[in-house]
Amino acid sequence: MIAYLDPQQNQTPNPPSVAGDGPGIGTETEPSITTASSDFGGIIHAVPAAVIHPKSVTDVASAIRLAGTQHLSVAARGNGHSISGQSLSDGGLVLNMRSLDAKMELVTLPNGRYCADVSGGALWEEVLEWCVKNYNMAPLSWTDYLGLTVGGTLSNGGVSGQAFRHGPQVANVVQMEVVTGDGECRVCSPVDSSDLFYALLGGFGQFGIITRAHIPLQPAPRMVRWIRVVYDKFEEYTADAERLATRTGPDMFDYVEGFAFVNSSDPVNGWPTVPFPSGPSFDAGLIPVGSGPVLYCLEVAVHYNYQRNDKVDEKVDDMLRPLNNIRGLEFIVDVSYVDFLSRVKHVEKEARANGSWESPHPWLNLFIASSDILDFDRHVFKHILKHGIGGPMLVYPMLRRKWDRRMSVALPESEIFYLVALLRFPRPYPEGPPIDEVLAQNHEIVNCCRSNGYDFKLYLPRYETKSDWAEHFGDGWSRFVRRKADYDPMAILAPGQKIFSRAAAPRLL
């Protein structure tokens, strides 16, 4: 069934007829409109005319066709974790993708490889549970937080510590079912309708709404050796991180990430954020005299299935020995594979308990070329952010060759580039800082990147002007515009990105 909401009357008078596989049109209560009017970022608000709860791909197509006849826009909303209003539709329709059929199936490809056929509205944590429980298998590439939908991350990128090895999530899908902006249901892959396939990957939902996807699987390991080591010199941190990210052969780590933290006892931004809860505490006396205001933690992991730890102990020791970290500031724990992938869940629980989960999240995510990352550290980590941000400051390398240039994602030109993710969890004002001040700091960081001529791109961007979007995509801008004309000629989809305005044909803002 497709349900409509009216923000004024909690029901839709004289609703239009909509084809679907349900019994008809129903109504919902006001909280659904309220929820769909904001996102996890909590900064931008836009009230939709209605929220639709599609049960099938046919319902999604019907909603888009309806929007086409009534000059409405359509935004797909998964778990609402956009940060700058990307999943909103001011005065338009919002599709609750979580209402889609959640059925999952194991698919065998012609080459014998297994895939999970999953809903675009499925959470990655649901995919993990189903794959491991039923087949002891799992996808190769993840995000740090698994409370995101499959369609959502494929529409943006989907990155975590496995990306250096297996590529991002947009490089780990072999087929998608999608409804394009003309209301047509299509199936695409690298072979069939390949232009649409690559357009969708990192395309911000501009070309179609992903309703199902085939995700490649591999055998799931039983355990993970999770390791953190500390550095006081950023150049040594980046040298080791890049060496690990570019290593080939059997001595590769399965996961490489890292973060910057404040050189102080601050429980939110400093030393206490590094050790594992069940392990030894941080011995600040081991920090070299004269270290700067910011330190760095390289975080790596090795998968294993051994009943005894002798082999993994030897392997990990050999892999850690060449690193130039501060000796004595190593933290190691063994956890199950599922617990490792679900590691951010406890952060969510803590944030919900202290109120910061429901507060605005003025996050800033950037991709920065390796050639510029040392200068970025001097200007940003050691200066602008030397007191921390009230949350993680991730910084770790990825490889350009793991991303297909046919995708819509805009990346730095450098073969090695860094994700810098400033994941602020401020307490509600006045306990926390005013949001305007935090946003001003984000703008200062972006302006620093521009004024210094860094090779960088915003990840999960939202711009307001045509020129900013054209600069973001660079040489790929004309292709992006052409794809919009091909797959969403009336610019119905994803209005919250502020790229195209709703029209009979795509018109730039």
LODORO-682677 format. One record per residue (C-alpha): residue in three letters; residue number from 1; x, y, z. Coordinates in steps of 0.25 Angstrom, whole numbers, plus 5000, padded with zeros to 4 digits. Layout:
<rs>
[r ALA; NUM; [X; Y; Z]];
...
</rs>
This chain:
<rs>
[r MET; 1; [5000; 5000; 5000]];
[r ILE; 2; [5004; 5014; 4997]];
[r ALA; 3; [5001; 5024; 5009]];
[r TYR; 4; [5000; 5039; 5007]];
[r LEU; 5; [5001; 5050; 5017]];
[r ASP; 6; [4996; 5064; 5017]];
[r PRO; 7; [5004; 5073; 5026]];
[r GLN; 8; [4992; 5082; 5029]];
[r GLN; 9; [4981; 5072; 5031]];
[r ASN; 10; [4988; 5059; 5033]];
[r GLN; 11; [4980; 5053; 5021]];
[r THR; 12; [4980; 5056; 5007]];
[r PRO; 13; [4966; 5061; 5002]];
[r ASN; 14; [4962; 5055; 4988]];
[r PRO; 15; [4975; 5048; 4986]];
[r PRO; 16; [4979; 5044; 4972]];
[r SER; 17; [4978; 5030; 4968]];
[r VAL; 18; [4991; 5022; 4969]];
[r ALA; 19; [4994; 5009; 4963]];
[r GLY; 20; [5002; 4999; 4972]];
[r ASP; 21; [5001; 4985; 4977]];
[r GLY; 22; [4994; 4989; 4990]];
[r PRO; 23; [4979; 4991; 4993]];
[r GLY; 24; [4979; 5006; 4991]];
[r ILE; 25; [4983; 5019; 4998]];
[r GLY; 26; [4984; 5021; 5013]];
[r THR; 27; [4987; 5032; 5022]];
[r GLU; 28; [4998; 5033; 5033]];
[r THR; 29; [4999; 5042; 5045]];
[r GLU; 30; [5007; 5056; 5046]];
[r PRO; 31; [5020; 5050; 5052]];
[r SER; 32; [5023; 5044; 5038]];
[r ILE; 33; [5023; 5058; 5032]];
[r THR; 34; [5031; 5063; 5044]];
[r THR; 35; [5041; 5053; 5042]];
[r ALA; 36; [5042; 5054; 5027]];
[r SER; 37; [5044; 5070; 5029]];
[r SER; 38; [5058; 5068; 5035]];
[r ASP; 39; [5070; 5059; 5034]];
[r PHE; 40; [5082; 5054; 5043]];
[r GLY; 41; [5089; 5067; 5040]];
[r GLY; 42; [5078; 5075; 5047]];
[r ILE; 43; [5082; 5088; 5040]];
[r ILE; 44; [5073; 5089; 5028]];
[r HIS; 45; [5058; 5087; 5029]];
[r ALA; 46; [5048; 5085; 5018]];
[r VAL; 47; [5033; 5081; 5019]];
[r PRO; 48; [5028; 5071; 5008]];
[r ALA; 49; [5014; 5071; 5003]];
[r ALA; 50; [5013; 5056; 5006]];
[r VAL; 51; [5021; 5044; 5010]];
[r ILE; 52; [5019; 5031; 5002]];
[r HIS; 53; [5022; 5017; 5007]];
[r PRO; 54; [5025; 5009; 4995]];
[r LYS; 55; [5024; 4994; 4997]];
[r SER; 56; [5030; 4990; 4983]];
[r VAL; 57; [5037; 4996; 4971]];
[r THR; 58; [5024; 4998; 4964]];
[r ASP; 59; [5019; 5007; 4976]];
[r VAL; 60; [5032; 5015; 4974]];
[r ALA; 61; [5030; 5016; 4959]];
[r SER; 62; [5015; 5020; 4962]];
[r ALA; 63; [5020; 5031; 4971]];
[r ILE; 64; [5030; 5037; 4961]];
[r ARG; 65; [5019; 5037; 4950]];
[r LEU; 66; [5009; 5044; 4960]];
[r ALA; 67; [5020; 5055; 4963]];
[r GLY; 68; [5022; 5056; 4948]];
[r THR; 69; [5007; 5060; 4946]];
[r GLN; 70; [5006; 5069; 4958]];
[r HIS; 71; [5019; 5077; 4956]];
[r LEU; 72; [5025; 5071; 4969]];
[r SER; 73; [5039; 5066; 4973]];
[r VAL; 74; [5042; 5053; 4979]];
[r ALA; 75; [5053; 5050; 4989]];
[r ALA; 76; [5057; 5036; 4994]];
[r ARG; 77; [5059; 5035; 5009]];
[r GLY; 78; [5066; 5023; 5015]];
[r ASN; 79; [5069; 5024; 5029]];
[r GLY; 80; [5070; 5039; 5029]];
[r HIS; 81; [5085; 5041; 5030]];
[r SER; 82; [5088; 5051; 5020]];
[r ILE; 83; [5094; 5063; 5027]];
[r SER; 84; [5091; 5075; 5018]];
[r GLY; 85; [5076; 5073; 5014]];
[r GLN; 86; [5080; 5064; 5003]];
[r SER; 87; [5068; 5054; 5006]];
[r LEU; 88; [5058; 5066; 5007]];
[r SER; 89; [5047; 5070; 4998]];
[r ASP; 90; [5041; 5084; 5000]];
[r GLY; 91; [5026; 5083; 4996]];
[r GLY; 92; [5029; 5070; 4989]];
[r LEU; 93; [5028; 5055; 4992]];
[r VAL; 94; [5037; 5048; 5001]];
[r LEU; 95; [5038; 5033; 4998]];
[r ASN; 96; [5041; 5024; 5011]];
[r MET; 97; [5050; 5014; 5005]];
[r ARG; 98; [5050; 5006; 5018]];
[r SER; 99; [5036; 5001; 5015]];
[r LEU; 100; [5040; 4994; 5002]];
[r ASP; 101; [5040; 4978; 5002]];
[r ALA; 102; [5051; 4974; 5011]];
[r LYS; 103; [5053; 4960; 5005]];
[r MET; 104; [5068; 4956; 5003]];
[r GLU; 105; [5072; 4945; 4994]];
[r LEU; 106; [5085; 4938; 4991]];
[r VAL; 107; [5089; 4939; 4976]];
[r THR; 108; [5099; 4931; 4968]];
[r LEU; 109; [5106; 4938; 4957]];
[r PRO; 110; [5110; 4931; 4944]];
[r ASN; 111; [5125; 4931; 4949]];
[r GLY; 112; [5121; 4924; 4962]];
[r ARG; 113; [5122; 4936; 4971]];
[r TYR; 114; [5111; 4938; 4981]];
[r CYS; 115; [5103; 4951; 4983]];
[r ALA; 116; [5093; 4956; 4992]];
[r ASP; 117; [5080; 4961; 4985]];
[r VAL; 118; [5075; 4972; 4995]];
[r SER; 119; [5066; 4984; 4996]];
[r GLY; 120; [5071; 4998; 4993]];
[r GLY; 121; [5064; 5001; 5007]];
[r ALA; 122; [5071; 4990; 5015]];
[r LEU; 123; [5081; 4995; 5025]];
[r TRP; 124; [5095; 4990; 5024]];
[r GLU; 125; [5094; 4984; 5038]];
[r GLU; 126; [5082; 4976; 5033]];
[r VAL; 127; [5090; 4971; 5021]];
[r LEU; 128; [5101; 4967; 5030]];
[r GLU; 129; [5092; 4959; 5040]];
[r TRP; 130; [5085; 4952; 5029]];
[r CYS; 131; [5098; 4948; 5021]];
[r VAL; 132; [5106; 4943; 5033]];
[r LYS; 133; [5094; 4936; 5040]];
[r ASN; 134; [5089; 4929; 5028]];
[r TYR; 135; [5102; 4926; 5019]];
[r ASN; 136; [5114; 4931; 5028]];
[r MET; 137; [5117; 4941; 5017]];
[r ALA; 138; [5118; 4956; 5016]];
[r PRO; 139; [5120; 4967; 5006]];
[r LEU; 140; [5135; 4972; 5004]];
[r SER; 141; [5133; 4987; 5007]];
[r TRP; 142; [5126; 4994; 5018]];
[r THR; 143; [5123; 5008; 5024]];
[r ASP; 144; [5127; 5010; 5038]];
[r TYR; 145; [5113; 5012; 5043]];
[r LEU; 146; [5103; 5001; 5038]];
[r GLY; 147; [5090; 5008; 5041]];
[r LEU; 148; [5090; 5013; 5026]];
[r THR; 149; [5083; 5008; 5015]];
[r VAL; 150; [5088; 5000; 5003]];
[r GLY; 151; [5082; 5010; 4993]];
[r GLY; 152; [5087; 5022; 5001]];
[r THR; 153; [5102; 5018; 5001]];
[r LEU; 154; [5102; 5014; 4987]];
[r SER; 155; [5097; 5027; 4983]];
[r ASN; 156; [5108; 5034; 4990]];
[r GLY; 157; [5120; 5026; 4991]];
[r GLY; 158; [5121; 5017; 5004]];
[r VAL; 159; [5135; 5017; 5010]];
[r SER; 160; [5142; 5011; 5021]];
[r GLY; 161; [5155; 5004; 5025]];
[r GLN; 162; [5153; 4993; 5014]];
[r ALA; 163; [5153; 5003; 5003]];
[r PHE; 164; [5168; 5003; 5001]];
[r ARG; 165; [5167; 4988; 4998]];
[r HIS; 166; [5153; 4985; 4992]];
[r GLY; 167; [5149; 4999; 4988]];
[r PRO; 168; [5137; 5007; 4993]];
[r GLN; 169; [5123; 5001; 4993]];
[r VAL; 170; [5120; 5007; 4979]];
[r ALA; 171; [5131; 4998; 4974]];
[r ASN; 172; [5125; 4986; 4980]];
[r VAL; 173; [5111; 4984; 4973]];
[r VAL; 174; [5109; 4976; 4961]];
[r GLN; 175; [5094; 4979; 4957]];
[r MET; 176; [5083; 4989; 4962]];
[r GLU; 177; [5068; 4990; 4960]];
[r VAL; 178; [5065; 5005; 4959]];
[r VAL; 179; [5053; 5014; 4955]];
[r THR; 180; [5058; 5026; 4947]];
[r GLY; 181; [5052; 5040; 4947]];
[r ASP; 182; [5043; 5036; 4935]];
[r GLY; 183; [5036; 5026; 4944]];
[r GLU; 184; [5042; 5014; 4937]];
[r CYS; 185; [5047; 5001; 4944]];
[r ARG; 186; [5060; 4997; 4939]];
[r VAL; 187; [5071; 4987; 4942]];
[r CYS; 188; [5085; 4991; 4940]];
[r SER; 189; [5099; 4985; 4941]];
[r PRO; 190; [5113; 4988; 4936]];
[r VAL; 191; [5109; 4980; 4923]];
[r ASP; 192; [5094; 4984; 4922]];
[r SER; 193; [5090; 4999; 4922]];
[r SER; 194; [5104; 5002; 4927]];
[r ASP; 195; [5103; 5017; 4926]];
[r LEU; 196; [5092; 5017; 4935]];
[r PHE; 197; [5099; 5007; 4945]];
[r TYR; 198; [5111; 5016; 4946]];
[r ALA; 199; [5102; 5029; 4947]];
[r LEU; 200; [5095; 5023; 4959]];
[r LEU; 201; [5108; 5020; 4966]];
[r GLY; 202; [5111; 5033; 4974]];
[r GLY; 203; [5100; 5040; 4966]];
[r PHE; 204; [5093; 5046; 4978]];
[r GLY; 205; [5080; 5040; 4974]];
[r GLN; 206; [5079; 5049; 4962]];
[r PHE; 207; [5077; 5039; 4952]];
[r GLY; 208; [5068; 5028; 4958]];
[r ILE; 209; [5064; 5022; 4971]];
[r ILE; 210; [5071; 5009; 4975]];
[r THR; 211; [5061; 4999; 4979]];
[r ARG; 212; [5069; 4986; 4979]];
[r ALA; 213; [5084; 4983; 4978]];
[r HIS; 214; [5093; 4970; 4976]];
[r ILE; 215; [5105; 4971; 4986]];
[r PRO; 216; [5116; 4962; 4984]];
[r LEU; 217; [5120; 4953; 4996]];
[r GLN; 218; [5132; 4946; 5002]];
[r PRO; 219; [5134; 4936; 5013]];
[r ALA; 220; [5132; 4943; 5026]];
[r PRO; 221; [5144; 4942; 5036]];
[r ARG; 222; [5141; 4938; 5050]];
[r MET; 223; [5150; 4948; 5058]];
[r VAL; 224; [5157; 4961; 5056]];
[r ARG; 225; [5170; 4966; 5062]];
[r TRP; 226; [5168; 4981; 5064]];
[r ILE; 227; [5180; 4990; 5066]];
[r ARG; 228; [5182; 5004; 5069]];
[r VAL; 229; [5196; 5011; 5070]];
[r VAL; 230; [5200; 5025; 5073]];
[r TYR; 231; [5208; 5035; 5065]];
[r ASP; 232; [5213; 5049; 5069]];
[r LYS; 233; [5218; 5053; 5055]];
[r PHE; 234; [5208; 5054; 5044]];
[r GLU; 235; [5218; 5051; 5033]];
[r GLU; 236; [5222; 5038; 5040]];
[r TYR; 237; [5207; 5035; 5041]];
[r THR; 238; [5204; 5037; 5027]];
[r ALA; 239; [5216; 5030; 5022]];
[r ASP; 240; [5212; 5017; 5029]];
[r ALA; 241; [5198; 5018; 5026]];
[r GLU; 242; [5201; 5020; 5011]];
[r ARG; 243; [5211; 5008; 5012]];
[r LEU; 244; [5200; 4999; 5017]];
[r ALA; 245; [5190; 5004; 5007]];
[r THR; 246; [5198; 5001; 4995]];
[r ARG; 247; [5204; 4988; 5000]];
[r THR; 248; [5201; 4976; 4992]];
[r GLY; 249; [5202; 4961; 4995]];
[r PRO; 250; [5199; 4953; 5007]];
[r ASP; 251; [5204; 4963; 5017]];
[r MET; 252; [5192; 4973; 5015]];
[r PHE; 253; [5184; 4978; 5026]];
[r ASP; 254; [5169; 4975; 5024]];
[r TYR; 255; [5165; 4989; 5029]];
[r VAL; 256; [5173; 5002; 5030]];
[r GLU; 257; [5167; 5015; 5036]];
[r GLY; 258; [5172; 5026; 5046]];
[r PHE; 259; [5169; 5039; 5053]];
[r ALA; 260; [5175; 5051; 5059]];
[r PHE; 261; [5172; 5054; 5074]];
[r VAL; 262; [5176; 5065; 5083]];
[r ASN; 263; [5189; 5064; 5092]];
[r SER; 264; [5182; 5065; 5105]];
[r SER; 265; [5174; 5058; 5115]];
[r ASP; 266; [5161; 5063; 5109]];
[r PRO; 267; [5151; 5051; 5110]];
[r VAL; 268; [5144; 5054; 5098]];
[r ASN; 269; [5155; 5059; 5089]];
[r GLY; 270; [5168; 5054; 5095]];
[r TRP; 271; [5176; 5042; 5100]];
[r PRO; 272; [5164; 5035; 5106]];
[r THR; 273; [5158; 5033; 5092]];
[r VAL; 274; [5169; 5024; 5087]];
[r PRO; 275; [5170; 5011; 5097]];
[r PHE; 276; [5159; 5000; 5096]];
[r PRO; 277; [5150; 4999; 5108]];
[r SER; 278; [5155; 4986; 5112]];
[r GLY; 279; [5170; 4989; 5111]];
[r PRO; 280; [5181; 4997; 5117]];
[r SER; 281; [5179; 5012; 5118]];
[r PHE; 282; [5187; 5023; 5111]];
[r ASP; 283; [5201; 5025; 5117]];
[r ALA; 284; [5203; 5040; 5114]];
[r GLY; 285; [5217; 5039; 5119]];
[r LEU; 286; [5221; 5032; 5107]];
[r ILE; 287; [5218; 5044; 5098]];
[r PRO; 288; [5231; 5050; 5093]];
[r VAL; 289; [5235; 5064; 5099]];
[r GLY; 290; [5231; 5075; 5090]];
[r SER; 291; [5220; 5068; 5083]];
[r GLY; 292; [5210; 5077; 5077]];
[r PRO; 293; [5195; 5080; 5080]];
[r VAL; 294; [5190; 5068; 5072]];
[r LEU; 295; [5194; 5053; 5071]];
[r TYR; 296; [5190; 5043; 5062]];
[r CYS; 297; [5185; 5028; 5063]];
[r LEU; 298; [5186; 5018; 5052]];
[r GLU; 299; [5175; 5008; 5053]];
[r VAL; 300; [5177; 4994; 5046]];
[r ALA; 301; [5171; 4980; 5046]];
[r VAL; 302; [5174; 4966; 5042]];
[r HIS; 303; [5163; 4956; 5040]];
[r TYR; 304; [5166; 4941; 5044]];
[r ASN; 305; [5159; 4928; 5047]];
[r TYR; 306; [5169; 4921; 5056]];
[r GLN; 307; [5164; 4914; 5068]];
[r ARG; 308; [5178; 4918; 5074]];
[r ASN; 309; [5185; 4931; 5073]];
[r ASP; 310; [5199; 4927; 5070]];
[r LYS; 311; [5199; 4929; 5055]];
[r VAL; 312; [5191; 4942; 5056]];
[r ASP; 313; [5201; 4947; 5067]];
[r GLU; 314; [5213; 4944; 5058]];
[r LYS; 315; [5206; 4951; 5046]];
[r VAL; 316; [5202; 4963; 5053]];
[r ASP; 317; [5216; 4965; 5060]];
[r ASP; 318; [5223; 4964; 5047]];
[r MET; 319; [5213; 4974; 5040]];
[r LEU; 320; [5214; 4984; 5052]];
[r ARG; 321; [5229; 4983; 5054]];
[r PRO; 322; [5233; 4993; 5042]];
[r LEU; 323; [5224; 5004; 5047]];
[r ASN; 324; [5229; 5017; 5053]];
[r ASN; 325; [5219; 5019; 5064]];
[r ILE; 326; [5222; 5023; 5078]];
[r ARG; 327; [5226; 5010; 5085]];
[r GLY; 328; [5218; 5006; 5097]];
[r LEU; 329; [5205; 5013; 5091]];
[r GLU; 330; [5200; 5001; 5084]];
[r PHE; 331; [5186; 4996; 5087]];
[r ILE; 332; [5181; 4982; 5083]];
[r VAL; 333; [5168; 4974; 5085]];
[r ASP; 334; [5161; 4962; 5078]];
[r VAL; 335; [5147; 4963; 5075]];
[r SER; 336; [5137; 4955; 5066]];
[r TYR; 337; [5135; 4960; 5052]];
[r VAL; 338; [5121; 4964; 5054]];
[r ASP; 339; [5125; 4972; 5067]];
[r PHE; 340; [5136; 4979; 5059]];
[r LEU; 341; [5127; 4983; 5048]];
[r SER; 342; [5116; 4988; 5058]];
[r ARG; 343; [5127; 4996; 5066]];
[r VAL; 344; [5120; 5009; 5064]];
[r LYS; 345; [5107; 5004; 5070]];
[r HIS; 346; [5112; 5007; 5084]];
[r VAL; 347; [5115; 5021; 5080]];
[r GLU; 348; [5101; 5023; 5075]];
[r LYS; 349; [5096; 5017; 5089]];
[r GLU; 350; [5104; 5027; 5096]];
[r ALA; 351; [5100; 5039; 5087]];
[r ARG; 352; [5086; 5036; 5089]];
[r ALA; 353; [5088; 5035; 5104]];
[r ASN; 354; [5094; 5049; 5105]];
[r GLY; 355; [5085; 5056; 5095]];
[r SER; 356; [5096; 5058; 5084]];
[r TRP; 357; [5089; 5048; 5075]];
[r GLU; 358; [5077; 5057; 5073]];
[r SER; 359; [5085; 5070; 5072]];
[r PRO; 360; [5090; 5076; 5059]];
[r HIS; 361; [5102; 5069; 5053]];
[r PRO; 362; [5109; 5080; 5045]];
[r TRP; 363; [5119; 5069; 5039]];
[r LEU; 364; [5129; 5072; 5028]];
[r ASN; 365; [5135; 5061; 5019]];
[r LEU; 366; [5146; 5064; 5009]];
[r PHE; 367; [5155; 5056; 5000]];
[r ILE; 368; [5169; 5062; 5000]];
[r ALA; 369; [5181; 5058; 4991]];
[r SER; 370; [5193; 5052; 4998]];
[r SER; 371; [5201; 5063; 4992]];
[r ASP; 372; [5193; 5073; 5000]];
[r ILE; 373; [5190; 5066; 5013]];
[r LEU; 374; [5203; 5070; 5021]];
[r ASP; 375; [5200; 5085; 5018]];
[r PHE; 376; [5185; 5082; 5022]];
[r ASP; 377; [5190; 5076; 5035]];
[r ARG; 378; [5198; 5089; 5038]];
[r HIS; 379; [5187; 5099; 5035]];
[r VAL; 380; [5175; 5091; 5040]];
[r PHE; 381; [5178; 5080; 5050]];
[r LYS; 382; [5189; 5087; 5057]];
[r HIS; 383; [5183; 5101; 5056]];
[r ILE; 384; [5168; 5102; 5053]];
[r LEU; 385; [5164; 5089; 5060]];
[r LYS; 386; [5175; 5088; 5071]];
[r HIS; 387; [5165; 5087; 5082]];
[r GLY; 388; [5156; 5076; 5075]];
[r ILE; 389; [5142; 5076; 5070]];
[r GLY; 390; [5135; 5068; 5080]];
[r GLY; 391; [5135; 5056; 5072]];
[r PRO; 392; [5144; 5048; 5063]];
[r MET; 393; [5154; 5054; 5053]];
[r LEU; 394; [5156; 5043; 5043]];
[r VAL; 395; [5168; 5043; 5033]];
[r TYR; 396; [5173; 5031; 5025]];
[r PRO; 397; [5177; 5028; 5011]];
[r MET; 398; [5170; 5022; 4999]];
[r LEU; 399; [5174; 5018; 4985]];
[r ARG; 400; [5168; 5025; 4972]];
[r ARG; 401; [5170; 5012; 4964]];
[r LYS; 402; [5159; 5006; 4973]];
[r TRP; 403; [5149; 5015; 4968]];
[r ASP; 404; [5144; 5014; 4953]];
[r ARG; 405; [5144; 5027; 4946]];
[r ARG; 406; [5131; 5024; 4939]];
[r MET; 407; [5124; 5026; 4953]];
[r SER; 408; [5118; 5040; 4956]];
[r VAL; 409; [5127; 5042; 4969]];
[r ALA; 410; [5136; 5054; 4968]];
[r LEU; 411; [5150; 5051; 4973]];
[r PRO; 412; [5163; 5057; 4974]];
[r GLU; 413; [5173; 5054; 4963]];
[r SER; 414; [5184; 5048; 4972]];
[r GLU; 415; [5185; 5033; 4972]];
[r ILE; 416; [5186; 5034; 4987]];
[r PHE; 417; [5176; 5043; 4994]];
[r TYR; 418; [5171; 5044; 5008]];
[r LEU; 419; [5157; 5044; 5014]];
[r VAL; 420; [5156; 5055; 5025]];
[r ALA; 421; [5143; 5053; 5033]];
[r LEU; 422; [5140; 5063; 5044]];
[r LEU; 423; [5129; 5056; 5051]];
[r ARG; 424; [5124; 5066; 5061]];
[r PHE; 425; [5115; 5062; 5072]];
[r PRO; 426; [5112; 5075; 5079]];
[r ARG; 427; [5103; 5075; 5092]];
[r PRO; 428; [5090; 5084; 5090]];
[r TYR; 429; [5093; 5099; 5092]];
[r PRO; 430; [5096; 5105; 5101]];
[r GLU; 431; [5103; 5093; 5107]];
[r GLY; 432; [5110; 5092; 5093]];
[r PRO; 433; [5115; 5103; 5083]];
[r PRO; 434; [5105; 5110; 5075]];
[r ILE; 435; [5103; 5103; 5062]];
[r ASP; 436; [5106; 5116; 5054]];
[r GLU; 437; [5120; 5116; 5060]];
[r VAL; 438; [5122; 5102; 5056]];
[r LEU; 439; [5117; 5104; 5042]];
[r ALA; 440; [5126; 5116; 5041]];
[r GLN; 441; [5138; 5107; 5045]];
[r ASN; 442; [5134; 5098; 5034]];
[r HIS; 443; [5134; 5109; 5024]];
[r GLU; 444; [5148; 5113; 5029]];
[r ILE; 445; [5153; 5099; 5026]];
[r VAL; 446; [5147; 5099; 5012]];
[r ASN; 447; [5153; 5113; 5009]];
[r CYS; 448; [5166; 5109; 5014]];
[r CYS; 449; [5166; 5097; 5004]];
[r ARG; 450; [5162; 5106; 4993]];
[r SER; 451; [5172; 5118; 4996]];
[r ASN; 452; [5183; 5108; 4997]];
[r GLY; 453; [5180; 5102; 4984]];
[r TYR; 454; [5178; 5088; 4989]];
[r ASP; 455; [5174; 5076; 4980]];
[r PHE; 456; [5161; 5073; 4988]];
[r LYS; 457; [5146; 5070; 4987]];
[r LEU; 458; [5135; 5070; 4997]];
[r TYR; 459; [5129; 5057; 5000]];
[r LEU; 460; [5114; 5057; 5002]];
[r PRO; 461; [5114; 5071; 4997]];
[r ARG; 462; [5102; 5081; 4996]];
[r TYR; 463; [5105; 5094; 4988]];
[r GLU; 464; [5095; 5106; 4985]];
[r THR; 465; [5100; 5110; 4972]];
[r LYS; 466; [5102; 5105; 4958]];
[r SER; 467; [5117; 5109; 4958]];
[r ASP; 468; [5120; 5102; 4971]];
[r TRP; 469; [5114; 5089; 4965]];
[r ALA; 470; [5121; 5091; 4952]];
[r GLU; 471; [5134; 5093; 4959]];
[r HIS; 472; [5132; 5081; 4968]];
[r PHE; 473; [5130; 5071; 4956]];
[r GLY; 474; [5141; 5078; 4948]];
[r ASP; 475; [5142; 5071; 4934]];
[r GLY; 476; [5131; 5062; 4938]];
[r TRP; 477; [5120; 5073; 4939]];
[r SER; 478; [5116; 5072; 4925]];
[r ARG; 479; [5114; 5057; 4926]];
[r PHE; 480; [5106; 5059; 4939]];
[r VAL; 481; [5097; 5069; 4932]];
[r ARG; 482; [5095; 5060; 4920]];
[r ARG; 483; [5091; 5048; 4929]];
[r LYS; 484; [5081; 5056; 4936]];
[r ALA; 485; [5075; 5060; 4923]];
[r ASP; 486; [5075; 5045; 4919]];
[r TYR; 487; [5069; 5039; 4932]];
[r ASP; 488; [5062; 5050; 4939]];
[r PRO; 489; [5058; 5060; 4928]];
[r MET; 490; [5048; 5067; 4937]];
[r ALA; 491; [5058; 5068; 4948]];
[r ILE; 492; [5048; 5061; 4958]];
[r LEU; 493; [5058; 5054; 4966]];
[r ALA; 494; [5066; 5058; 4978]];
[r PRO; 495; [5063; 5073; 4980]];
[r GLY; 496; [5070; 5074; 4993]];
[r GLN; 497; [5083; 5074; 4986]];
[r LYS; 498; [5080; 5087; 4979]];
[r ILE; 499; [5087; 5083; 4966]];
[r PHE; 500; [5075; 5084; 4957]];
[r SER; 501; [5062; 5092; 4958]];
[r ARG; 502; [5048; 5085; 4955]];
[r ALA; 503; [5044; 5087; 4940]];
[r ALA; 504; [5039; 5081; 4928]];
[r ALA; 505; [5054; 5079; 4924]];
[r PRO; 506; [5066; 5080; 4933]];
[r ARG; 507; [5069; 5094; 4936]];
[r LEU; 508; [5081; 5098; 4945]];
[r LEU; 509; [5079; 5106; 4957]];
</rs>
